[in-house]
Amino acid sequence: MDQNIGKLLDNRYELLELIGVGGMAKVYKARCHRLNRLVAVKILRDDLSQDSDFRRRFYDESQAVAMLSHPNIVAVYDVNRSDDLEYIVMELIDGISLKQYMQKKGNKLNWREALHFITQIVKGLGHAHSRGIIHRDIKPHNIMVLRDGSVKVADFGIARLASAGHSTLTQETLGSVHYISPEQARGSHIDARSDLYSAGVVLYEMLTGRLPFEGDSPVSVAIQHINSIPLSPRELNAEIPEALETITMKAMASSVDKRYESAAAMLADLEEFRKNPSINFDYTCEDLAPANETPSADSEKTRKVTVGAFAHTERTQQKGSGDQRVRRSGPKSAPRDDEEDDDRGEVWPIVVASAAILLFVGGLLYFLFGFIKPMFQTTPDYVIPNLVGQVYSEVAEDESLLGEFTVSVSESVTSEEPKGTIIKQSPDGDTKTKDPNTQILLTISNGPEIIIMTDVTGQEYHKALVTLQNMGLFVPVPSYAAHEEIPANHVISHTPLEGTEMRPGDRVDLVVSTGPSEKLEQVPLFIGQTEEWARNKIDLQNLKLGSVFQVWSSEYAAGVVVDQSIAAYTEVPQGTQINLQVSKGPDPSIQIPATKSKTISIDLPADSGQIRVSLKDGDTVIMERTVDTATNTTITFQVTGSGTKLYSIYFNDQFHASQSVDFDS
């Protein structure tokens, strides 16, 4: 058993049970006896508590964080030291860490749920940044998810001290190094944009189910934050809207100048996206990369591109040639006259034959030219129009857009895009083709999946929960209320109502019955009354007497109640336990002025029925009784003191008169 269980810190915080252990502290569930409420107490490790410089910074940081007040930040109530224990008192969260929540969901969340969580995280950071406080350790482990689906950021002061106390990356910091900004990894100046980088990593992990960078050691992960660019979320999960991917990558930009300048700027984009998931921002993921970015083989962003090699082959044609020789035998003789005439007669047939051959060759060349020419002419390119994002009914009738192209619907699918919107095409838009009659195949949106809300009123809570979850709806922890007719643990009402059109992941709030309402009793004022009177009154009021503590008191006589565990006039269920503190009289070890007793007699108004008579010393009620004026005309109070005192008399909380008492006379 933990040695701190059962301790009472500063006579106020009773440690009940250990609920968490971290690298710097242990967290206990505790009860604040002064305000009668449950709280969380974080006690620092012994070695840290012995460091005077650390204690000073711990106190200063925690005091600054205690000034924060925002629904998305875990509230800090107190910072103190007791029995050599440094501790901080915070609100007790009824929930689990975002890391635990993601693990239960299989690590990857629906993008709507991720949007719901990151919006609250950024709101909390924005409040802290406006007060000059930087968290420095935003990660799912430091973000609490409550049962109602709301989110609170924790460990502001602890995170700052942790960063100041660790100048190197060790195995102990492996959980945080996955979320640190490049400037944190380099040890450079840090501002609010470092928190936004870490918030971007948290959003990346919620959307994709994985961290942007992994490594064998904290140092290798830190180096990747500095030098690498992660895969875009849509490469890991194509269902992520492009605009949400852009927001994620802008928050995670390695250059601080390209990140969101403030939490308010990031929140503005998140709100715009929430209103219109199809929004296009005026920047892209490529715009967010550093201007001098040169992909390297070690970078996760690097893509391997195979470049086709074209071989050029030269063909050499060699033509052979031969000599044709004609030998003539016999001596030459002079030609005869008739031989000249014969030669002339043989020329014309040769000319005619040559002309015919020329005509034939010319016609053949003309034919071949007309046939072969189109084979060497360049066919023009036709650009396929980009139809994605347009409405099919409008595109199909727009001849100026399609030209000779034709369109055909290949499939219709459920999508977040409005019904009839073109979400995909084949061939892709802005590509080129040689065929002007190409048919473009389209994928058309049927619109978002619609879920019709069913009526679960009157159903047992767990049955209603399973029904709604099986429908794909998100059901946070319900609120509870008393109901005179609907049995306990059954649904009283739900929002939205039956018949409402909803989408997967939409939220349904349930109100569950606790059964008939309890009967309440008003706690009387016991202070100033005798212990016997208080015991009788507790029984009459159907309350329960708890512990009775005896304490020294110089203000109240022995046997008089000096304090009560529940304030007077508070309405509580019957049977509620009341603890009392009863005076033992003055502490004999303390010297106080001699006191005397005096009797104050007060005349009562006639025929006023039962009235409550209060005697006050300043603003403090020191005695009070209820008396029936039908049977009493006066009432007396026994007071003690020294010197002269002025008492005020009230009837039913209305001032009646003042009476001076001289104890020395």
C-alpha positions in Angstrom: 0.0 0.0 0.0 1.2 3.5 -0.8 2.7 5.2 2.3 0.9 8.5 1.5 -2.6 6.9 1.5 -4.5 8.3 4.5 -2.3 11.3 5.0 -4.0 14.6 5.8 -2.1 17.5 4.1 -2.3 20.8 5.9 -5.2 19.5 8.0 -7.3 19.8 4.8 -6.6 17.3 2.0 -7.1 13.7 2.9 -5.3 11.3 0.4 -7.7 8.5 -0.5 -6.2 6.5 -3.3 -3.4 6.5 -5.9 -4.8 7.2 -9.4 -1.7 7.9 -11.5 2.1 7.7 -11.6 4.3 9.9 -13.9 7.9 10.6 -14.4 7.8 13.6 -12.1 4.9 13.0 -9.7 2.2 10.7 -8.2 -1.4 11.7 -8.5 -3.9 10.9 -5.7 -7.6 11.2 -5.4 -8.2 13.3 -2.2 -11.0 14.9 -0.3 -10.9 18.6 0.7 -12.4 18.7 4.1 -12.7 22.5 4.1 -15.0 22.6 1.0 -16.2 19.0 1.2 -15.3 18.1 -2.4 -13.1 15.5 -4.2 -9.9 16.8 -5.8 -6.7 15.5 -7.4 -3.4 16.0 -5.5 -0.2 15.8 -7.5 2.8 15.1 -5.2 6.3 15.7 -6.7 9.0 13.0 -6.5 11.2 13.2 -3.4 14.4 14.0 -5.3 12.7 17.0 -7.0 11.3 18.2 -3.7 14.8 18.4 -2.3 16.0 20.8 -5.1 15.4 24.4 -3.7 15.7 25.9 -7.2 13.2 23.5 -8.6 10.8 24.1 -5.7 10.9 27.8 -6.3 10.2 27.4 -10.0 7.5 24.9 -9.3 5.7 27.3 -7.0 6.1 30.3 -9.4 4.9 28.3 -12.4 2.0 26.7 -10.6 0.9 30.1 -9.3 0.8 31.4 -12.9 -1.1 28.4 -14.1 -3.6 28.8 -11.2 -4.6 32.1 -12.8 -5.9 30.3 -15.9 -9.7 29.7 -16.0 -11.0 28.0 -19.1 -13.4 25.0 -19.6 -10.7 23.2 -21.7 -7.9 23.6 -19.1 -7.7 21.5 -15.9 -8.1 24.0 -13.0 -5.4 24.4 -10.4 -6.9 25.1 -6.9 -3.9 25.2 -4.6 -0.1 25.0 -4.5 1.6 24.1 -1.1 4.2 22.2 0.9 3.4 19.9 3.8 5.6 17.5 5.7 8.4 18.0 3.1 6.0 17.2 0.3 5.6 19.6 -2.6 2.1 19.3 -4.0 -0.4 20.9 -6.3 -4.2 20.5 -6.0 -6.3 20.3 -9.1 -9.8 19.5 -10.2 -10.6 15.8 -10.3 -11.3 14.7 -13.8 -13.8 11.9 -14.4 -12.4 10.5 -17.6 -9.3 9.1 -19.3 -6.4 10.5 -21.3 -6.7 11.1 -25.1 -4.0 8.5 -25.6 -6.1 5.9 -23.7 -9.2 6.9 -25.6 -7.4 6.5 -29.0 -6.1 3.1 -28.0 -9.6 2.0 -27.1 -10.7 3.2 -30.6 -8.0 1.3 -32.4 -5.7 4.4 -32.5 -7.4 6.1 -35.5 -10.5 8.3 -34.9 -13.3 9.4 -37.2 -12.3 12.8 -38.7 -15.4 14.4 -37.2 -14.4 13.2 -33.7 -10.8 14.3 -34.3 -12.1 17.8 -35.3 -14.3 17.9 -32.1 -11.2 17.2 -29.9 -8.6 19.4 -31.7 -11.0 22.4 -31.6 -11.2 22.2 -27.8 -7.5 21.7 -27.4 -6.7 24.8 -29.5 -9.3 26.8 -27.5 -7.5 25.9 -24.3 -4.1 26.7 -25.8 -5.4 30.0 -27.0 -6.5 31.0 -23.5 -3.1 30.0 -22.0 -1.1 31.8 -24.7 -3.1 35.0 -24.2 -1.8 34.9 -20.6 1.7 34.4 -21.7 1.9 30.7 -20.8 3.3 28.1 -23.2 2.6 24.4 -22.4 5.7 22.9 -24.2 4.6 19.3 -23.8 1.3 18.9 -25.7 0.6 15.2 -26.4 -2.3 12.9 -26.0 -1.1 11.8 -22.6 -1.6 15.3 -21.2 -5.1 15.8 -22.7 -8.1 14.4 -20.7 -11.3 13.3 -22.3 -14.3 13.6 -20.0 -17.3 11.3 -20.0 -19.4 14.0 -21.7 -17.0 14.2 -24.6 -15.4 17.5 -23.6 -11.6 17.9 -23.4 -9.3 19.5 -20.9 -5.5 20.2 -21.3 -3.5 19.2 -18.2 0.0 19.7 -16.8 0.8 23.3 -17.9 3.3 24.1 -15.1 4.7 20.6 -14.9 5.4 20.6 -18.6 7.3 23.9 -18.4 9.4 22.6 -15.5 10.1 19.3 -17.2 11.4 21.1 -20.3 13.6 23.3 -18.2 15.0 20.3 -16.2 16.0 18.1 -19.2 18.5 19.6 -21.7 19.1 16.3 -23.5 16.9 13.7 -25.1 16.8 10.4 -23.2 14.8 7.3 -23.2 12.5 8.8 -20.5 11.5 11.6 -23.0 10.6 9.2 -25.8 6.9 9.7 -25.2 7.2 13.4 -25.7 9.8 13.6 -28.5 7.3 12.3 -31.0 5.4 15.6 -30.5 8.1 18.3 -30.0 8.6 21.0 -32.6 11.7 21.3 -34.7 12.8 24.4 -32.7 12.4 22.4 -29.4 14.5 19.6 -30.9 17.2 22.1 -31.9 17.1 23.8 -28.5 16.1 27.1 -30.2 13.7 29.8 -29.0 10.2 28.6 -28.2 7.0 30.5 -28.5 3.2 29.7 -28.7 3.7 28.3 -32.3 5.6 25.3 -30.7 2.4 24.3 -28.9 0.5 24.5 -32.3 3.1 22.2 -33.9 2.5 19.7 -31.2 -1.2 20.1 -31.5 -0.8 19.4 -35.2 1.0 16.2 -34.5 -1.8 15.1 -32.1 -4.3 15.8 -34.9 -2.2 13.9 -37.4 -2.1 10.9 -35.0 -5.9 11.0 -34.4 -6.6 11.1 -38.2 -4.1 8.5 -39.4 -3.7 6.2 -36.4 0.1 6.6 -36.5 2.8 9.1 -35.6 4.5 11.3 -38.3 7.9 10.1 -37.3 9.2 6.9 -35.7 12.7 5.9 -34.7 14.9 3.6 -32.7 15.9 6.4 -30.2 14.6 9.8 -29.1 17.5 11.4 -31.0 16.6 9.8 -34.3 13.0 11.0 -33.9 14.1 14.5 -33.0 16.3 14.7 -36.1 13.4 13.7 -38.3 11.3 16.5 -36.8 14.2 18.9 -37.9 15.0 17.5 -41.4 12.1 15.5 -42.7 8.5 16.0 -43.9 6.0 13.3 -43.0 3.6 11.6 -45.4 0.5 13.6 -45.9 -2.5 12.3 -43.9 -4.5 11.5 -47.0 -1.8 9.1 -48.2 -2.5 7.1 -45.1 -6.2 7.6 -44.9 -8.0 8.7 -48.1 -11.2 9.5 -46.2 -9.7 12.6 -44.6 -11.0 15.8 -46.2 -8.4 17.7 -48.1 -9.0 20.9 -46.1 -8.5 19.1 -42.8 -5.2 17.7 -44.1 -4.1 21.2 -45.1 -4.9 22.5 -41.6 -2.9 19.6 -40.1 0.2 20.2 -42.3 0.1 23.9 -41.8 0.1 23.4 -38.0 3.1 21.0 -38.5 5.1 23.2 -40.9 8.8 22.8 -40.0 9.3 26.6 -40.5 7.6 28.6 -37.7 6.9 31.4 -40.2 4.7 29.0 -42.3 2.7 27.8 -39.3 -0.3 29.4 -37.8 0.7 32.6 -36.2 -1.6 32.0 -33.2 -4.1 29.6 -31.8 -6.9 32.0 -32.8 -5.8 31.7 -36.5 -5.8 27.9 -36.4 -9.2 27.9 -34.6 -10.6 30.2 -37.3 -9.6 27.7 -40.0 -11.0 24.8 -38.0 -14.3 26.7 -37.6 -14.5 27.4 -41.3 -13.8 23.8 -42.1 -16.5 22.7 -39.6 -19.0 24.9 -41.4 -17.9 23.8 -44.9 -15.8 20.5 -45.1 -15.4 21.1 -48.9 -13.7 24.5 -48.4 -10.5 25.2 -50.3 -7.9 27.3 -48.4 -5.6 29.7 -50.2 -2.6 27.5 -49.4 -1.7 23.9 -50.1 0.5 21.3 -48.4 3.2 22.0 -51.0 3.2 25.7 -50.0 4.1 24.8 -46.5 7.4 23.0 -47.3 10.5 25.1 -46.7 11.6 27.1 -49.8 15.0 25.4 -49.9 13.6 21.9 -49.3 15.7 19.3 -51.2 14.3 15.7 -50.8 17.0 13.3 -49.6 17.2 9.5 -49.6 16.7 9.6 -45.9 13.6 11.7 -45.9 10.2 10.0 -45.5 8.9 12.4 -48.0 11.2 11.2 -50.8 9.5 9.4 -53.6 11.3 6.9 -55.8 10.7 7.8 -59.5 11.6 5.3 -62.2 12.6 7.2 -65.3 12.1 5.2 -68.5 15.2 4.9 -70.7 14.8 5.1 -74.4 17.4 3.2 -76.6 18.3 4.8 -79.8 19.3 2.3 -82.5 21.0 3.5 -85.6 20.4 1.4 -88.6 23.0 1.6 -91.4 22.0 0.5 -94.9 24.7 -0.5 -97.2 24.1 -0.6 -100.9 26.2 -2.8 -103.1 27.1 -1.7 -106.6 28.4 -3.6 -109.6 30.0 -2.8 -112.9 28.3 -3.9 -116.1 30.7 -4.1 -119.0 29.8 -4.7 -122.7 32.4 -6.0 -124.9 32.2 -5.5 -128.7 34.3 -7.7 -130.9 35.5 -6.8 -134.4 36.8 -3.7 -136.0 34.8 -0.6 -136.4 33.4 0.2 -139.7 32.0 3.4 -141.1 28.3 3.6 -141.0 26.2 3.3 -144.0 23.6 5.9 -145.0 20.8 3.5 -144.6 22.0 2.6 -141.2 21.6 6.3 -140.1 18.0 6.2 -141.3 17.4 3.0 -139.4 18.8 4.6 -136.2 16.5 7.5 -136.6 13.5 5.2 -137.0 14.2 3.5 -133.7 14.3 6.7 -131.5 10.6 7.5 -131.3 9.5 4.2 -129.8 12.2 4.8 -127.1 10.9 8.3 -126.4 7.3 7.1 -126.2 8.2 4.3 -123.9 10.2 6.6 -121.7 7.3 9.0 -121.5 5.0 6.2 -120.5 7.4 5.1 -117.8 7.7 8.6 -116.5 3.9 9.0 -116.4 3.6 5.7 -114.6 6.2 6.6 -112.1 4.7 10.0 -111.6 1.3 8.5 -110.9 2.8 6.0 -108.6 4.6 8.6 -106.7 1.4 10.8 -106.4 -0.5 7.8 -105.1 2.2 6.8 -102.6 2.5 10.5 -101.4 -1.2 10.7 -100.8 -1.3 7.4 -98.9 1.8 7.8 -96.9 1.6 11.6 -96.0 -1.1 11.1 -93.3 1.2 8.6 -91.6 3.8 11.2 -91.1 1.5 14.1 -90.1 1.2 14.9 -86.3 -2.2 14.2 -84.8 -3.4 17.1 -82.5 -3.8 16.6 -78.7 -7.2 17.1 -77.0 -7.2 18.1 -73.3 -9.8 16.2 -71.2 -11.8 18.6 -69.1 -11.5 18.4 -65.3 -15.0 17.6 -64.1 -14.4 16.7 -60.5 -16.3 18.9 -58.1 -18.9 19.9 -60.6 -22.6 18.8 -60.7 -23.2 16.0 -63.2 -26.6 17.3 -64.4 -25.0 20.6 -65.4 -21.9 19.0 -67.0 -23.9 16.6 -69.2 -25.7 19.5 -70.9 -22.6 21.8 -71.3 -21.4 21.2 -74.9 -19.0 24.1 -74.6 -17.2 22.2 -71.8 -17.3 18.7 -73.2 -16.8 19.4 -77.0 -16.8 16.0 -78.7 -16.2 14.2 -75.5 -19.0 12.1 -74.0 -19.6 11.3 -70.3 -21.1 8.2 -68.6 -21.8 7.4 -65.0 -19.8 4.3 -63.9 -20.9 4.2 -60.3 -22.6 6.2 -57.6 -21.2 6.1 -54.0 -21.9 7.6 -50.6 -19.8 10.7 -50.0 -19.6 13.8 -47.9 -20.0 15.8 -51.2 -23.5 17.0 -52.1 -25.6 14.6 -54.1 -24.9 14.6 -57.9 -21.4 16.0 -57.4 -18.7 14.4 -59.6 -16.0 13.0 -57.2 -13.9 11.0 -59.6 -13.3 10.6 -63.4 -11.4 8.4 -65.8 -9.4 9.5 -67.7 -8.2 12.1 -65.2 -8.9 15.8 -65.9 -6.3 18.0 -67.6 -4.7 15.0 -69.3 -4.3 14.7 -73.1 -5.7 12.3 -75.7 -5.5 11.9 -79.5 -9.2 10.8 -79.7 -11.7 13.7 -79.5 -14.5 11.2 -79.0 -13.1 9.7 -75.8 -15.8 8.7 -73.3 -15.2 10.0 -69.7 -16.4 7.6 -67.0 -17.6 9.4 -63.9 -18.1 8.4 -60.2 -21.1 10.4 -58.8 -21.8 11.2 -55.1 -25.1 9.9 -53.6 -24.6 12.4 -50.8 -23.7 11.7 -47.2 -25.0 8.6 -45.5 -28.2 9.6 -43.8 -29.3 8.1 -40.5 -32.8 8.7 -39.2 -32.9 9.2 -35.5 -34.9 6.6 -33.7 -36.9 7.0 -30.4 -35.2 5.5 -27.4 -37.3 7.2 -24.8 -38.1 4.9 -21.9 -35.5 2.3 -22.9 -33.0 0.9 -20.5 -29.8 3.0 -20.9 -27.4 0.3 -22.0 -29.9 -1.0 -24.5 -30.4 2.5 -25.9 -26.6 3.0 -26.0 -26.0 -0.2 -28.0 -28.8 0.7 -30.5 -27.4 4.2 -31.2 -23.8 3.0 -31.4 -24.8 0.3 -33.9 -26.4 3.0 -36.0 -23.0 4.8 -36.1 -23.8 7.6 -33.8 -21.6 9.1 -31.1 -23.2 8.9 -27.5 -21.2 10.7 -24.8 -21.8 10.0 -21.1 -25.4 11.0 -20.3 -26.7 13.5 -17.9 -28.9 12.3 -15.0 -32.1 13.7 -13.6 -34.8 12.5 -11.1 -38.1 11.4 -12.6 -41.3 10.4 -10.7 -42.5 8.0 -13.4 -39.6 6.7 -15.5 -37.6 4.0 -13.6 -33.9 4.6 -12.6 -31.4 3.9 -15.4 -34.0 4.4 -18.2 -33.9 7.2 -20.8 -36.0 10.3 -20.0 -35.3 12.2 -23.3 -32.7 12.5 -26.1 -31.4 15.2 -28.4 -31.9 15.3 -31.4 -35.5 14.1 -31.5 -36.9 11.1 -33.4 -37.0 11.5 -37.2 -34.0 13.9 -37.3 -31.7 13.3 -40.3 -28.1 12.6 -39.0 -24.8 11.5 -40.3 -22.3 8.8 -39.0 -20.5 10.1 -36.0 -23.1 12.7 -35.1 -23.7 13.2 -31.4 -26.8 12.1 -29.4 -27.2 13.4 -25.9 -29.2 11.3 -23.4 -30.9 12.2 -20.2 -31.2 9.2 -17.9 -33.5 8.8 -14.9 -32.2 8.4 -11.3 -35.7 7.4 -10.2 -38.0 9.5 -8.0 -36.4 12.6 -6.4 -35.0 12.3 -2.9 -36.7 14.1 0.0 -34.5 17.0 1.1 -33.9 18.5 4.6 -32.6 22.0 5.4 -29.5 21.8 7.7 -30.1 23.9 10.8 -27.5 26.3 12.3 -25.8 24.3 15.0 -23.0 26.8 15.8 -23.7 28.5 19.1 -26.1 25.8 20.3 -25.3 23.2 22.9 -24.2 19.7 21.8 -27.4 18.2 23.4 -29.6 20.6 21.4 -27.7 19.8 18.2 -28.1 16.0 18.7 -31.8 16.3 19.3 -32.2 18.6 16.3 -30.3 16.2 14.0 -32.7 13.4 14.9 -35.8 15.6 14.4 -34.6 16.7 11.0 -34.1 13.1 9.8 -30.3 13.7 9.5 -27.5 11.5 10.8 -24.9 12.5 13.4 -21.4 11.7 12.3 -18.2 12.5 14.2 -18.1 14.9 17.1 -14.7 16.5 17.6 -13.7 18.2 20.9 -11.7 21.4 20.3 -10.3 24.3 22.4 -12.2 27.6 22.0 -11.9 30.9 23.6 -15.0 32.2 21.8 -17.5 29.5 22.8 -18.2 28.0 26.2 -17.6 24.3 26.9 -20.3 22.1 25.4 -21.2 24.6 22.7 -21.0 23.7 18.9 -18.3 25.8 17.2 -18.3 24.4 13.7 -20.4 22.0 11.5 -19.3 20.0 8.4 -22.2 21.2 6.2 -23.2 24.9 6.1 -26.4 25.9 7.7 -29.6 26.2 5.5 -28.1 23.9 2.9 -30.7 21.4 1.5 -29.4 17.9 1.6 -31.0 14.4 1.2 -32.5 12.8 4.4 -30.0 10.7 6.2 -27.0 12.9 5.3 -24.3 12.7 7.9 -23.3 15.9 9.9 -20.0 16.2 11.7 -19.7 18.6 14.6 -16.9 20.4 16.5 -17.8 21.1 20.2 -15.9 23.5 22.4 -13.9 22.2 25.4 -13.6 25.8 26.6 -10.5 28.0 26.4 -7.1 26.4 26.0 -5.5 26.5 29.4 -2.1 27.0 27.9 -3.2 30.3 26.3 -3.5 33.4 28.5 -6.6 35.4 27.7 -8.2 38.3 29.3 -10.6 37.5 32.1 -14.2 37.2 30.9 -17.5 37.6 32.6 -21.0 36.4 31.8 -24.0 38.6 31.2 -27.6 37.9 30.3 -29.3 39.7 27.5 -33.1 39.8 27.7 -35.0 40.5 24.5 -38.7 41.4 24.3 -40.6 39.4 21.7 -43.3 40.8 19.3 -46.7 39.7 20.4 -48.8 37.2 18.3 -46.1 36.6 15.7 -46.2 32.8 15.8 -42.9 31.0 15.7 -39.9 33.3 15.0 -36.1 32.7 14.8 -34.2 35.0 17.1 -30.5 35.5 16.1 -27.8 37.3 18.2 -24.8 38.6 16.2 -21.4 39.8 17.2 -20.6 41.9 14.1 -21.4 39.7 11.1 -21.1 36.5 13.1 -24.2 34.7 14.4 -23.2 33.6 17.9 -26.5 32.3 19.1 -29.9 31.5 17.5 -33.1 30.0 18.7 -36.6 29.5 17.5 -39.3 30.5 19.9 -43.2 30.6 19.9 -44.4 34.1 20.7 -47.8 32.7 21.7 -46.3 31.3 24.9 -43.2 33.5 25.4 -42.9 37.2 25.7 -39.2 37.4 26.2 -36.1 35.3 25.5 -32.7 35.5 27.1 -29.1 34.7 25.9 -26.1 34.1 28.1 -23.0 35.9 26.7 -19.4 36.1 27.9 -16.7 38.6 27.2 -14.7 41.5 28.6 -15.0 45.3 28.1 -18.0 46.6 26.2 -19.6 44.9 23.3 -22.4 45.8 20.9 -24.7 42.9 19.9 -27.3 43.0 17.1 -30.7 41.3 17.4 -32.5 39.8 14.4 -36.0 38.4 14.1 -36.3 36.0 11.1 -33.1 37.5 9.6 -34.5 41.0 9.9 -32.7 43.5 12.0 -34.6 44.4 15.2 -32.3 46.3 17.6 -28.8 46.7 19.0 -27.9 46.1 22.6 -24.7 47.2 24.4 -23.3 45.0 27.2 -20.7 46.3 29.7 -18.9 43.2 31.0 -16.9 45.2 33.5 -19.9 46.7 35.4 
